[in-house]
Amino acid sequence: MINQVFRPPQRQLIAAAILTAVVAFGWYAVQPVYPACTVFSGSYVPAGTSSADRDAAARQAYENAVADGACGPSDARFRDWIG
């Protein structure tokens, strides 16, 4: 009789790979998707500004456009999949 402690780890490896794939797919599915929207104003920053400050200014301009009704709000990616 083969002892269960020394069984090959293929099942555990396959289960870990499947779990990792499911978690990665779930993370990808809940990422926000932004509708097509062009924001022309509000994100002016000086040339020497860091990328984090530029991203913050662009995010603020997008939020202002959403508040003004010029753009739609972001939604989870899976919402596009289910209609």
C-alpha positions in Angstrom: 0.0 0.0 0.0 1.4 3.4 -1.0 1.5 5.9 1.8 -0.6 9.1 0.9 2.1 11.4 2.3 4.4 10.5 -0.6 1.9 10.9 -3.4 3.1 12.9 -6.4 2.4 16.7 -6.1 0.7 17.0 -9.6 -2.8 17.4 -8.1 -1.7 20.1 -5.8 0.2 21.8 -8.5 -2.7 21.7 -10.9 -5.1 22.9 -8.1 -2.7 25.8 -7.3 -2.5 26.7 -11.0 -6.3 26.7 -11.4 -6.8 28.8 -8.3 -4.2 31.3 -9.5 -5.9 31.5 -12.9 -9.4 32.0 -11.3 -8.1 34.7 -9.1 -6.3 36.5 -11.9 -9.4 36.3 -14.1 -11.5 37.7 -11.3 -9.1 40.5 -10.7 -9.1 41.3 -14.5 -13.0 41.2 -14.6 -13.4 43.8 -11.9 -11.0 46.4 -13.2 -12.6 49.7 -14.2 -13.3 50.4 -17.8 -13.7 54.0 -18.9 -16.1 55.0 -21.7 -14.7 56.8 -24.7 -14.4 60.4 -23.6 -12.1 63.2 -24.5 -11.2 65.7 -21.9 -9.5 68.8 -23.3 -9.4 71.1 -20.2 -8.4 70.8 -16.6 -5.3 68.7 -17.0 -2.7 71.4 -17.7 0.5 70.8 -15.7 3.9 72.3 -16.0 6.5 70.5 -18.1 8.7 69.4 -15.2 5.8 67.7 -13.3 6.2 64.1 -12.2 4.1 61.4 -13.8 2.1 60.8 -10.6 1.1 64.5 -10.6 0.1 64.3 -14.3 -1.9 61.2 -13.6 -3.6 62.9 -10.7 -4.5 66.0 -12.9 -5.9 63.7 -15.6 -7.9 61.8 -13.1 -9.3 65.0 -11.6 -10.2 66.3 -15.1 -12.0 63.1 -15.8 -13.9 63.3 -12.5 -14.9 66.9 -13.3 -16.1 65.8 -16.8 -18.2 63.0 -15.2 -19.6 65.5 -12.7 -20.5 67.9 -15.5 -22.2 65.1 -17.5 -19.7 65.2 -20.4 -18.5 61.6 -19.8 -20.0 58.5 -18.4 -18.7 57.0 -15.2 -16.4 54.0 -15.2 -17.7 50.5 -14.7 -16.4 47.1 -14.0 -15.1 45.2 -17.0 -17.4 42.3 -16.6 -20.4 44.6 -17.0 -19.5 44.9 -20.7 -19.4 41.1 -21.0 -22.9 40.5 -19.6 -24.5 43.4 -21.4 
